[in-house]
Amino acid sequence: MRTFTLFVFLTSAFKACAIKPPSIDGMGLTWYDAFDGCAGCELNLDEWEYRLHLEHNKELQEYTDSNKNAQLSGGDTLQLVPWKDNKGEWTSARVETLDSWTPQPGKKMRWQASLRMGDASARQGIWNAFWLLGDSIRHGTEWPMCGELDAFEQVNGVMEGHGTVHCGDEAGGICDEPNGLGASVAMPDNDFHDWAVEIDRTSDDWKTETISWMMDGSSFHKVSGSDVKDEHVWATLAHSPFFMIFNVAVGGTWPGDPDNATQDGYANMMEVLYAAVYETK
């Protein structure tokens, strides 16, 4: 009886110390998920949904809602894990927030997550991503007119994080589709790092409003309204609601297909310590 009571006390104390997103000067937390819960449990489906049966970018994986592919670790993280079966077929996970958030005039809004990658030595074909899609895609607007902001992408285990904006026409156009307008930054290691996209509307002039991409609080890419040169397109990127996505893709037009050496399982997972949305006070 005493042992049980002590276990409950320690468990409660541990949960009380669950990771909370860091404070940011001048900004308050609008929403966050610290992914606390039992090992192997699924996401909070009041906040998240699984996306299934997608065919994008010539990817090979089948996205599932299995806790084998997306699970809470029991250590206050979310793990997205790609697996290959004995037929050589891949499964993985893509999860999206049910809610979306709209940057307000005169304010800044930031979407941020802390991510780390697995320690696989063979990563050909693995495509990790934390990104945002314009909510209008849920109401019939086609990509890329809905707007897309990729906070972090990594392909084939190359130690670079990529940040990109997609917009406008599907071929060419303002955002040079399908490439988008992007930049990359060196990743020092596969440990946890904070990746973010921040929309700054404090100038009250669409031409001087900005979207910035950050790693550990330092900007590595920035796009302004004057760079886009189209007020309507800019409004889809900086004035409209976006929802948050995490996924691990396998294969596709960017990384290419995995090879026989590509490792599956936890060695090639993407792990999320927290996900958060901030807004200036």
LOTIFI-850406 format. One record per residue (C-alpha): residue number from 1; residue in one letter; x, y, z. Coordinates in pm, whole numbers, plus 50000, padded with zeros to 5 digits. Layout:
BEGIN
PATOR     n   res      px      py      pz
PATOR   NUM     a       X       Y       Z
...
***
This chain:
BEGIN
PATOR     n   res      px      py      pz
PATOR     1     m   50000   50000   50000
PATOR     2     r   50278   50241   50085
PATOR     3     t   50461   50153   49765
PATOR     4     f   50150   50226   49558
PATOR     5     t   50095   50561   49732
PATOR     6     l   50456   50662   49670
PATOR     7     f   50426   50566   49303
PATOR     8     v   50118   50783   49258
PATOR     9     f   50289   51075   49432
PATOR    10     l   50599   51049   49217
PATOR    11     t   50394   51011   48899
PATOR    12     s   50188   51319   48986
PATOR    13     a   50502   51516   49063
PATOR    14     f   50655   51408   48731
PATOR    15     k   50348   51519   48537
PATOR    16     a   50351   51853   48717
PATOR    17     c   50703   51905   48579
PATOR    18     a   50607   51824   48218
PATOR    19     i   50787   52041   47964
PATOR    20     k   50617   52373   47891
PATOR    21     p   50718   52583   47590
PATOR    22     p   50978   52850   47669
PATOR    23     s   50883   53209   47744
PATOR    24     i   50939   53462   47466
PATOR    25     d   50984   53829   47551
PATOR    26     g   50675   54032   47467
PATOR    27     m   50471   53729   47364
PATOR    28     g   50220   53509   47541
PATOR    29     l   50117   53149   47478
PATOR    30     t   49797   53122   47276
PATOR    31     w   49802   52742   47261
PATOR    32     y   50042   52455   47327
PATOR    33     d   50071   52080   47362
PATOR    34     a   50343   51928   47581
PATOR    35     f   50255   51570   47476
PATOR    36     d   50227   51432   47827
PATOR    37     g   50061   51093   47856
PATOR    38     c   50132   50723   47885
PATOR    39     a   50388   50546   47668
PATOR    40     g   50225   50425   47347
PATOR    41     c   49910   50633   47394
PATOR    42     e   49765   50830   47106
PATOR    43     l   49745   51204   47065
PATOR    44     n   49469   51411   47220
PATOR    45     l   49208   51385   46945
PATOR    46     d   49031   51694   47080
PATOR    47     e   49333   51886   46949
PATOR    48     w   49473   51674   46663
PATOR    49     e   49366   51459   46371
PATOR    50     y   49544   51199   46159
PATOR    51     r   49558   51252   45783
PATOR    52     l   49523   50932   45585
PATOR    53     h   49513   50815   45222
PATOR    54     l   49718   51103   45081
PATOR    55     e   49902   51091   44751
PATOR    56     h   50151   51378   44738
PATOR    57     n   50495   51436   44590
PATOR    58     k   50532   51071   44478
PATOR    59     e   50585   50965   44839
PATOR    60     l   50588   50591   44910
PATOR    61     q   50453   50565   45264
PATOR    62     e   50096   50493   45367
PATOR    63     y   49994   50727   45647
PATOR    64     t   49813   50550   45932
PATOR    65     d   49647   50630   46263
PATOR    66     s   49830   50344   46435
PATOR    67     n   50016   50419   46755
PATOR    68     k   50304   50230   46599
PATOR    69     n   50353   50530   46370
PATOR    70     a   50245   50817   46599
PATOR    71     q   50264   50776   46973
PATOR    72     l   50327   50954   47297
PATOR    73     s   50659   50839   47439
PATOR    74     g   50562   50846   47806
PATOR    75     g   50844   51096   47851
PATOR    76     d   50649   51403   47734
PATOR    77     t   50724   51380   47363
PATOR    78     l   50542   51282   47044
PATOR    79     q   50720   51026   46825
PATOR    80     l   50648   50995   46452
PATOR    81     v   50801   50668   46339
PATOR    82     p   50833   50524   45986
PATOR    83     w   50824   50145   45956
PATOR    84     k   50891   49905   45668
PATOR    85     d   50715   49568   45658
PATOR    86     n   50849   49238   45524
PATOR    87     k   50714   49325   45177
PATOR    88     g   50922   49643   45170
PATOR    89     e   50618   49869   45209
PATOR    90     w   50642   50175   45434
PATOR    91     t   50398   50326   45684
PATOR    92     s   50431   50653   45872
PATOR    93     a   50221   50931   46026
PATOR    94     r   50097   51280   45953
PATOR    95     v   49912   51472   46224
PATOR    96     e   49740   51811   46204
PATOR    97     t   49589   52049   46458
PATOR    98     l   49214   52082   46440
PATOR    99     d   49241   52451   46520
PATOR   100     s   49400   52721   46310
PATOR   101     w   49534   53063   46411
PATOR   102     t   49515   53400   46237
PATOR   103     p   49781   53675   46271
PATOR   104     q   49614   53998   46385
PATOR   105     p   49687   54353   46261
PATOR   106     g   49951   54529   46469
PATOR   107     k   50074   54203   46627
PATOR   108     k   50320   53918   46580
PATOR   109     m   50226   53551   46579
PATOR   110     r   50472   53262   46605
PATOR   111     w   50427   52888   46550
PATOR   112     q   50709   52698   46720
PATOR   113     a   50809   52341   46800
PATOR   114     s   51110   52167   46951
PATOR   115     l   51224   51875   46735
PATOR   116     r   51495   51615   46728
PATOR   117     m   51574   51345   46475
PATOR   118     g   51664   50981   46525
PATOR   119     d   52022   50857   46517
PATOR   120     a   52003   50646   46201
PATOR   121     s   52317   50612   45994
PATOR   122     a   52115   50536   45676
PATOR   123     r   51848   50797   45598
PATOR   124     q   51806   50801   45222
PATOR   125     g   51445   50886   45139
PATOR   126     i   51343   51011   45485
PATOR   127     w   51168   51350   45477
PATOR   128     n   51086   51511   45813
PATOR   129     a   50864   51819   45830
PATOR   130     f   50697   52070   46061
PATOR   131     w   50480   52304   45855
PATOR   132     l   50165   52514   45825
PATOR   133     l   49886   52510   45569
PATOR   134     g   49630   52782   45506
PATOR   135     d   49296   52680   45656
PATOR   136     s   49125   52768   45328
PATOR   137     i   49246   52434   45186
PATOR   138     r   48990   52272   45417
PATOR   139     h   48721   52476   45241
PATOR   140     g   48808   52408   44877
PATOR   141     t   49098   52640   44796
PATOR   142     e   49363   52457   44595
PATOR   143     w   49732   52437   44678
PATOR   144     p   49937   52657   44662
PATOR   145     m   49676   52935   44655
PATOR   146     c   49587   52841   45014
PATOR   147     g   49941   52930   45127
PATOR   148     e   50201   52704   45288
PATOR   149     l   50475   52792   45538
PATOR   150     d   50732   52519   45598
PATOR   151     a   50895   52589   45934
PATOR   152     f   51134   52294   45910
PATOR   153     e   51213   52025   45657
PATOR   154     q   51504   51784   45644
PATOR   155     v   51575   51530   45370
PATOR   156     n   51801   51225   45363
PATOR   157     g   51954   51309   45700
PATOR   158     v   52157   51596   45555
PATOR   159     m   52238   51827   45844
PATOR   160     e   52039   52122   45710
PATOR   161     g   51698   52257   45804
PATOR   162     h   51496   52419   45527
PATOR   163     g   51234   52694   45560
PATOR   164     t   51009   52773   45264
PATOR   165     v   50699   52963   45159
PATOR   166     h   50464   52835   44888
PATOR   167     c   50198   53056   44730
PATOR   168     g   50024   53174   44415
PATOR   169     d   50027   52970   44096
PATOR   170     e   50100   52598   44087
PATOR   171     a   50373   52642   43825
PATOR   172     g   50617   52932   43845
PATOR   173     g   50449   53250   43961
PATOR   174     i   50535   53471   44256
PATOR   175     c   50669   53187   44471
PATOR   176     d   50854   53001   44192
PATOR   177     e   50644   52688   44234
PATOR   178     p   50687   52407   44294
PATOR   179     n   51018   52513   44452
PATOR   180     g   50884   52795   44669
PATOR   181     l   51094   53072   44821
PATOR   182     g   51327   52909   45069
PATOR   183     a   51654   52912   45258
PATOR   184     s   51845   52662   45468
PATOR   185     v   52048   52663   45789
PATOR   186     a   52307   52420   45921
PATOR   187     m   52190   52187   46197
PATOR   188     p   52460   52143   46463
PATOR   189     d   52335   51799   46571
PATOR   190     n   52024   51580   46596
PATOR   191     d   51932   51695   46947
PATOR   192     f   51627   51909   47025
PATOR   193     h   51616   52249   46857
PATOR   194     d   51339   52511   46839
PATOR   195     w   51206   52574   46489
PATOR   196     a   50960   52857   46422
PATOR   197     v   50775   53069   46170
PATOR   198     e   50680   53419   46284
PATOR   199     i   50446   53661   46105
PATOR   200     d   50504   54027   46193
PATOR   201     r   50215   54264   46121
PATOR   202     t   50330   54544   46349
PATOR   203     s   50416   54784   46065
PATOR   204     d   50049   54819   45959
PATOR   205     d   50164   54822   45595
PATOR   206     w   50138   54498   45400
PATOR   207     k   50450   54576   45198
PATOR   208     t   50671   54595   45507
PATOR   209     e   50509   54308   45700
PATOR   210     t   50738   54006   45724
PATOR   211     i   50746   53630   45768
PATOR   212     s   51060   53500   45941
PATOR   213     w   51200   53150   45986
PATOR   214     m   51401   53074   46299
PATOR   215     m   51618   52806   46453
PATOR   216     d   51672   52844   46828
PATOR   217     g   51546   53202   46809
PATOR   218     s   51782   53316   46532
PATOR   219     s   51634   53408   46195
PATOR   220     f   51771   53233   45887
PATOR   221     h   51512   53336   45626
PATOR   222     k   51275   53630   45581
PATOR   223     v   51013   53726   45322
PATOR   224     s   50827   54059   45313
PATOR   225     g   50515   54178   45138
PATOR   226     s   50731   54379   44903
PATOR   227     d   50915   54058   44808
PATOR   228     v   50585   53894   44712
PATOR   229     k   50467   54208   44531
PATOR   230     d   50099   54110   44536
PATOR   231     e   49868   54229   44814
PATOR   232     h   49611   53953   44765
PATOR   233     v   49868   53676   44766
PATOR   234     w   50039   53831   45069
PATOR   235     a   49706   53833   45251
PATOR   236     t   49678   53455   45204
PATOR   237     l   50020   53421   45372
PATOR   238     a   50019   53682   45649
PATOR   239     h   49654   53769   45720
PATOR   240     s   49486   53429   45705
PATOR   241     p   49446   53131   45942
PATOR   242     f   49699   52846   45939
PATOR   243     f   49696   52505   46103
PATOR   244     m   50002   52307   46214
PATOR   245     i   50129   51977   46068
PATOR   246     f   50398   51724   46163
PATOR   247     n   50487   51433   45938
PATOR   248     v   50761   51193   45837
PATOR   249     a   50738   51112   45467
PATOR   250     v   50929   50832   45295
PATOR   251     g   51045   50891   44939
PATOR   252     g   50911   51165   44715
PATOR   253     t   51023   51414   44456
PATOR   254     w   51269   51590   44687
PATOR   255     p   51458   51316   44875
PATOR   256     g   51411   51039   44619
PATOR   257     d   51323   50684   44718
PATOR   258     p   51479   50502   45012
PATOR   259     d   51740   50240   44931
PATOR   260     n   51797   49896   45078
PATOR   261     a   52007   50040   45360
PATOR   262     t   51749   50295   45478
PATOR   263     q   51662   50218   45838
PATOR   264     d   51308   50209   45966
PATOR   265     g   51180   50245   46320
PATOR   266     y   51293   50476   46598
PATOR   267     a   51634   50534   46441
PATOR   268     n   51462   50744   46173
PATOR   269     m   51181   50896   46377
PATOR   270     m   51108   51264   46434
PATOR   271     e   51040   51347   46799
PATOR   272     v   50846   51656   46912
PATOR   273     l   50903   51795   47263
PATOR   274     y   50630   52059   47239
PATOR   275     a   50423   52250   46987
PATOR   276     a   50312   52607   47056
PATOR   277     v   50150   52920   46916
PATOR   278     y   50252   53260   47055
PATOR   279     e   50114   53610   47003
PATOR   280     t   50236   53951   47117
PATOR   281     k   50059   54074   47428
***
